[in-house]
Amino acid sequence: MKESRNCKITIGKPGGTASKGAKNYRLSLPTNWIKEMGITEEDRNVKIAFDGNKITIEKIKSEEQFIGF
């Protein structure tokens, strides 16, 4: 299934030990996309990649999923 949506990135000021002019950037992903990827609260590790034009998000399979248990 290929679906796209337009959205805005939220820009904020990070807390903690971040430098004075630091900013963080966030965006919300649709729930149905996350569910379809198999991401859960218990298993939410993802790999992100940037090629200069495009950001991709890929779920990291656990060892059990990789082996086929």
Secondary structure, DSSP 4 states (H G I P E B T S, - for coil): ---------EEE---TT--TT--EEE----HHHHHHHT--SSS--EEEEE-SS-EEEEEPPPHHHHHT-
